[in-house]
Amino acid sequence: MVAACAGLVCLLTAAPAAAAPPGFGGPGSYVNPVSRPFADTFADPSIIRGEDGWWYAYGTSDPLREGERTPHYLPISRSRNLSDWTYVGDAFSPATLPKWADTAGGASLWAPDIRRVNGEYRLYYVVTQTTVTPEPNDNAIGVATAPTPAGPWTDSGAPVVGPRHGPGGTGDFKWTFDPAHAVDTDGAEYLVYGSYYGGILITRLDATGTRAVGEPTMIAIDNRFEGGYLVRRGGYWYLFASSADCCAGPTTGYSVYAGRSRSITGPYVDREGVPLNTSRAGGTIVIAPNGNRWVGTGHNAVVTDPAGQDWLVYHAIDRDDPYLDEPYGINERPMLIDRLDWIDGWPTVRGGAWASEDPQPAPGRKVPVKAAPLPRLGPLDPSRSDEFDAGRLRPGWTWVRAPQGELSGGALRWPTQDAELNRENNTASVLLREVPEGDWTAETKLTIDLGTDTVRNYQQAGLIAYAGDDLYTKLVHVAIWNTRQTEFGKEMPYAGRIAYGGTIVGPPADTTWLRLVHRVDRHNGEHELRAATSRDGRTWTYGGVWTLPADADLRVGLISLGGAGATAEFDYFHLHRR
């Protein structure tokens, strides 16, 4: 790769713009990750089809290959068919980074968003350290323009959205991350941006698209969402947003959720009508880990192929190869694509089957939409269930550590312990019972007085599938800063340490029904556990899947922990055979 650079301009010479416009064609199938031919990691992908007929993809700044160690500043690739990709070059070099990027402070460029507006290509991005303030961590959004998707790229010279100071001291800046541009039906330009610290906001842009104007509006709550992306369809604006930890290696539960609104500025609500900007935030699941090799399925863009089929473009992590180099370093997040279906007005990947790891029909042809089947609840096993309506627990329960709680009023009342079950801190008591061979479902009805909005970190209660203090999955209603979430978490040993991560299911309520659905993978014997939640006991949201090793000696039960101050009431524990 040769790059000829001068000032703020970097002309990429490896992909001549004079190449003849290609037709749309290619192999009959593809296999993820599609970035494999040119990169081991290509996170936060954004895609556009250029006027020359090629598709161009842009990724966040990382080394592209294992062992490379040197970052590429917004690497660019291209494809004739969305399946076969080659490296083009980088939008910037160390010498051509925006002048307002604090290179002495280690500035990098993240999360690009590519658009064509008024005859020019625009590339929006995060600048992680700037010279706008003398403080560290003063991240902001920038934009560069170019006559072709390959460049040369010229930065606008100043932030589109500047650093936003938080309430703390020096270096406390809200996360002005993850830009995404959109044009409303009246031609007005907007920019979506933001992350966990500060929430997702939308702001008007000026006529040049290079400056935010007016007051922004929060459209998705802080401490829950990031990576916002807007799509217009059927009279609605759909907000796609990612949630959970992006980068927890083999336990990364990053997933994509959606809400919709008639207005580009919101309010956005999910399929059940739950807003995305409230403490118990909603969000209809678009994609989540499904039990195959891919975890951390998030930070998406959406493109439409010439046949009219929509595709979700996103990154994911191979749970067997989660790091680019050394463990707990850069997470290896290659680019994937999968068919985006619309069922009853809501987006879901591959009809709800989510990320693919085997050959799929290539872009360029319409595929009939078929909804993935949901788990079926089998008959109740009374011998392994408990209504908690007697004076003591039914036979079969055992405690890890000291017994807790009491039976009262037909429920198990269990104050949240000032104790944890997290990495090296394993002090909480756990109530467990044996499980049958094969497939089963555990369900409980949980009422817990966590309230809303206030900070009560990290009081929680719910179900657990337990193979040890450092090997389990749990489904809990939990207080996370100002939010209340149903987190489906996994903890496991990895590379000499303990890894933990979670994915989010449906919104909780004062009373929330929880399910853990267990099946045995018939190919490798792994335990697959899928989470489901309900706000009324009738309408269920089925979320992601975590796996535990085939030789794990599982038990299932209940937990109530994370800090004193709340009381969990378990109305029953049911175990269903399948």
N, C-alpha and C positions, 0 to 999 in steps of 0.2 A: 504494500500500500504506500503510495506517494501522495503527500498533501502539499500543495503550494499555498502558503499562508502569508498574509500581510495585514497588519493592523487588526481590526476586528473581523476580517473576512478570511475564511478558510475554504478554498476551492478543492473539492474532492475530485481526483482525477482517475480513480479506478473504475468508475461507471460512467462512460461517456453519455452525455445527454442526447447525442445525435443518433443513438441506437434506434433502429426501426421499431415502431410501436408493435408489441407482440400481440398475438391473439390470446384468447383465454382458453387454455387447455392444459392437459397434464395427465398424470397417472390416474387410474381409476380409484385409487385409495391413497391414504396417507396414514402415518403413525406419529403420534406425539412423542417427544417434543419436536415441533417443526423447526426450531432454531438449532437443532443438533449439528447440521452441516457446518455452521460457522461459529457457534458459541456454546459453551457449557452453561452459561448464565446470561439471561437477557430479560431483566426484570422490568416491571411497570410498562409493558409494551403499549404503543399507540400506533395506529395504522391509517394510511390513506392510499387511495388509488390516484396516481399522478396523471397529468394530462398526456403523458407519453404511454399510458396503458399499463405501466408496471405498478405493482403494489409496493409501498415502502413502509417499513416498520422502524420504530425508534425505541431505544431502551434507556434505562437509567445508567448512570456512570459506574461501571465496575470493570475489572479485568474480564475479558470474554472467555478465556480458557484457564483451566486448572494449571497452576504453576506460573502463570504469566505475571501476576503481581502488580502490573501497571494498569491503571484504569483507562478506559476509553470514555471520552466525554461525549455522552449521548451518541452511542454507536447507531449506525444506520445499516439496514439490510433491505434487499428487494427481492421480489418474486413475480413471476408471470401468473401464478395460479393459486396463491395463498398456501400452497403445500411445500414448494421447494424454494428455499431461501439462500441467498448468498450475501456475504458482507460487502458493503459499499465503502464505508469509511466512517469518520466521526464528524459530528456537527462542529465540534470545537477541538482545539489542541490546547496544551498548557499555555502556549504563547498567545492564543486568541480568545481566551476566556473573557467574558464581559469585564469591562474596565472597573465596574463597581463590585466585582466579586473580590472578596478578601483572600487572595491567593496565599498571602503570608500566614493567614489563619487557617489554611487548609480547606478553602472553599471547594465544594463539588457541585455538580448539577444533577438533579434527580427528576424523575417522574415527568418525562416529556409529553406534550399533547400537540399533535400535528393537525393543522387545518389549512384549507385554501379559502381565502376571503378576498373578494374584489381583485382577482387576478394575481394575487401573490400568495406564497406559502408562508404560514406563520408557525413557529415552533415555540410554545410556551414551556417553561421549566422552572424548577425550584433552584434558587441559589442559596446554598446552605449557610454561608457566611458572607457578609457584605461589608462595604466601607460606608454604608449609610449611617451607621452608629459606630461609636468606638468600642462597643460591647461585643462579647462573643454570642454565638447562637442566634444572631439577628437575621434569620432566614426570610426570604422574600421571593416573589414571582417575577421572572423576567420573560422577555419575548424577543425572538429574532425573526428576520424575514429573509426570503430567498426567492429567486426566480424559478428554481426547480426544486424538487424534493430532495435532491442530493446536495444542494447548496449552490453557490457559497452563502453562508449564513452570516447575517449582520445583526448584532444585538442592538436594541433600541437605545441603549445608553443609560437607562434608569429603570427602576422597578415598575412593573405594572401595578402590583400590590406590594407596598413596602412592609418593613418589619413592624410587628404589632407587639408592644410590650405587655407582659403580664403584670399581675399585682405584686410580684416579688421584687427582689433586688437585681443587681447587675447580672446580665445574661439570661434573665427570665423573659423569654419571648414565646408567644403563642406560635403554634406550628402552622406556618403559612406554606402548606405543602399541596401537592397533587392538583395542579390546575387542569381545568377542562373548559373549553370554549363552546359556546352555543349561540345560535342566532334565532331569535323569536320570530313568530309569524309576521310581526310588523317590521322586521328587518333590524330591530334593536339587538346589539351584541351584549352578551353576558359572559362572565367568567365564574365558574364554580371553583372553590379552593377550600383547603382546611383539612384538619385531621383531629386526632383525639384531644389534643390540648387546644381547645377553642371551637371545636365543632366544624361542620361543613357549612360554608356561607356561599351566597351568590351575590354578585355585584354587577352593576351596569358598567360597560366600557365606553370610552369616548369613540368618536367616529374613526379614529385610527387604530383602535383595538390595542393601544399601547398604554392606556392609563385607566384605572378604576375611577368612577365618578359616583357621587351620592353615597348613601349609607347602605352597607351590605345587609342582607337578611339571612339569618340562620335557617337552614332547611333540614339539617340533621344534627342531632344533639352531640355535644362533646362527650368524650370518654366512651364512645360507642362506634363512631363511623369515621372513615377516611376514604380517599380515592374516589371522590364523586365523579359521575359521568352521566350526561344527559342524552336521551334519545326521544325523538318525537314520533308518536305512532297513534293512529286512530283517535285523534283529538286530545290526546294526553301527552304530557311530558313525563317520561319515566326517569327517575333518579336511580342509577346503579351506584352502590357504595359498598366498600369492603369493611370487614369488622374482625376483631380479635388480633392477636399478635402476628405480625407479618413474618417473623423471623425467629422461630423457636426450633429450628432444625427439624428433627424427625417428629416432633409433636406440634408442628405449626398448624393451627386450626383456621387460619385466614380463609374467609369465605365472602361471597358476594350476595347482597340483598337488594331489593327493589321496593320503591314506593312510586306513586304516580299522583299527578295533579293536573287540573285543567290550566293552571297558570304556571309559567316557568319559575316564578318566585315562591311557589308553594301555596298552602301547606301540602306536603307529600304524605300519603297514607298507604298502608299495605293492603293486601287482599281482604283482610278482616276489618279494614277501616281504622287501624291503629296508627296514629301519627308517628313519624320518624324523629320528631323534635321534642319528645317528652321523655320523662325519666324512665318509664317502662316502654321504651321505644319499640315500635313495630319494625317490619322489614320482611318481605316475602323472599324466601330463599331462592336464589338463581343458581348457585352452585356451592357445594361444600364437599369436604373429603368424603369419599364413598366406599373406602375400604380397599381400593386397589393401591398401586404404588404411589399415587399422587396425593400429597397433602398440601396445605397452604395455597389453595386454589383461589387466587384473588387478583386485585388491581386490574380491572378489565377495560377494554375498549370494545366497540361493536362496529362491524362492517357488514355490508350487503354485497353478495357476489352477483354477477350478471344474470343469473337465473332467478334472482330475487330472494335467495336464501340468506338469512341473517346468520352471522357467526360471532361467537364470543371469543375475543383474543385476550389472553390472560397469562399470568405466570403461575407456576406451581413448583413444588419441591418433591423430589424422589426420596421417599422416606428411607431408602437403603443407601442413598448417596446425597445427604442433605447439605453438605458444605463444599464450597469451592476448593478449599485447600484443607487447612487444619480444622479439627472439630471446634465448634463454637466461634469460628471466624465468619467470613462472608457466607451467607446462605446462598446455595446454588439454586437459582430460580430461572429455569429456561422458559421459553415462550411456547405456549400451547394454543391450539384453536379447536373449537368444537361447535357443532351446530347449535344455534340458539332458536329454540321453539317458543311459540306463543300459544298458551293454552288458556282459554276463557279470559283472554285479555292480559295474561301475566307471563313474563319471560321465565324460561327454565332451560337449562342446558340438556340436550338430548332427551327431552321429554321427562326430565327428572332423574335420569340415570347418571348425569353429571360427567366428570372428566373421563376421557377415554384413554386406554393404554394399548388397545389392540387396533388393527386396521379398521379405518372408517371410510365411508364413501367420500371421495374428494369433492372440494367445492366446485361449483359450476353446474349443479343439477339439484332439483328439488327432491327432497326425501319426505315421504308421508310422516306426519307427526303421530307418534304413538306414545301415550303416557306410560311411564315406568310404573309397574305395580307397587303398591304399598304393602307393608307387612300386614298379615291377618292375625287377629287375636285368637288364640286357641282356647280350649276349655280351662276353666279355673281348676287349679290343683289345691283343694282345701287343706291337704296335709302340709303344704308349704306356705300357706297364707295365714294372716292374722288380722282379725277385725279390731283388735285392741279394746274389746268390750268386756273382758274378764278382769279379774283382780290381779292377774300376772300375765307375763308374756307366755304365749303358747310354747310347747316343747319344740326344740330345734334351733332356738336362737342361742348364740354365743357372743361374748363380748371380747373385743381386743381392748385391753386396759380396763379401767374401772367402769362398772355399770353407771348409767346416767338416766335422768328423766324419771317420769312416773306415769302410770296409767290412770287417767281421770276423765270422766264424762265421755267414755267411748273413744278415747284417742290416746296416743302416746304423746305426752307433753314433755318436750326436751329443750331446755334453754340452750342457746348457742354457747359452746364452750369457749373459754379463753384459752384456746389450744389450737394446734394446726396439724394438718397432714400434708405437708408441703416440703419437698426436697429433704433437707437434713432435719427439719423440725417436725418430728412425728410424736406428738404428745396427746393427740385427741383420741377419745374413745370411739369405737366403731361397733355397730350392732350388725351381726351377720348371721346368715344361715346357708346351708348347703344348697346346691342347685342340681337339677337332674342332668343326665346325659342328653346331648343333642340341643334342640332349639327350645327357647323359652322366652317369656316376656315378664318382667317385673314392673309393677305399677303401684304408685302411691298417690294419695290426695293430701297435699301439703298446704297448711295455712301458716304463714309466718309474718310477724308484725314488723316488717322492714320499712314500712312507709314508702315515701318517695322523696327524691331531690336532695335530702340531707346526706352528709358524708358519714357512712357507717362501715367503713372498710374493715374486713371483708366478711361480714356476718353472712352465714349461708346454711342451707340445709337441703337434703334431698337424698337421692339414691346413689349407691356405689356398687360397682363390680370390682371385687378386691382379690388380688393375688398376693398382696404384701404391701407394706407401708410405702414402698417405692415402685409399685407396679399395680396400677388400677386405672379405672375410668370412673368419673362421677358426674352426675347430672343434678345441678343445684340451682335453686333460686338464690341469687347472691347480690349483695350491695357492692357496687364498684363505683366509688366516688359518688357523683350525683345521680348515677343511673341504677336501675334494677334490671338484672338480666338473668336468663336461664343459660348458664354456662355448662357445656359438656366438655369436661377436661380429661386429660390423660397425663399420667406420670409414669416414667420408665427410666431405667438406667441406660446411659449411653456414653461411651468413650470415657469411662472413669468418673462421670458426674451423673447427676440426676436431671433429666429434661422434663419440663412441664409446659403444656400449652392447652388451649381450649378453643372451641368453636361455639357459636351462639345459636340457639334454636328459636322458639317463639317468644313473644312478650309474656312476662308473668302477670299475675293479678294478686289480689289479697289471698285468694285460694288458687293454687295451680296444681294441675294433674301432671304427673311425670311418668314416663315410661322408658325403660331400657329394654331394647329388643335384641336378643342374643341368637346368633346362628353360627354354625361351624362351617368354615370354608371347606368345601368338599375337595378342593385341589391341594391345599397346603395344611389343612387342619387348624388354621388360626381361628381364634375366637373373634367374631365380628360383633360389635355392639353399636346399635343405632339408637339415637335419642329421639324422643318425641315429647311434646308438651301441649297442654290444652288449658284454656281459660274457663271452660265450662264443663269439661268431662265428655263432650260430644264431638267437637271439632278439633282435630289434632293437626299439629304441625310436625312433620317428620324432618329431622335435621341430619347432621353428618354422622359418619361412622368412624369409630376408632377400632383398632385391632390390638389384640394381646396374643402372646405366643401360644402355639399349640399345646405346649407342655405346662402352661399356667394352670395352677390349681385354684379355680375361681370359686368364690362365694359371693353372695349378693346381700345387700342390706341397706342400712340407713346411716346418715351422718347429720350432725348439727354442731357447727364449729365456726372458727374464724373470728372470734371475739365475743365477749359477753355483751348482752344488751337486748337480745331478741329471744323469742320463744317459738320453737317450731311445734306445730300440732300435726301429727300424722294420723289421719282418720283411719287408714288401713294400709296393709301391705298385701298385695295380691301377686301370686305367681301363676302364670298361665303356661300350659304345655302346648307345644305345636308339633 
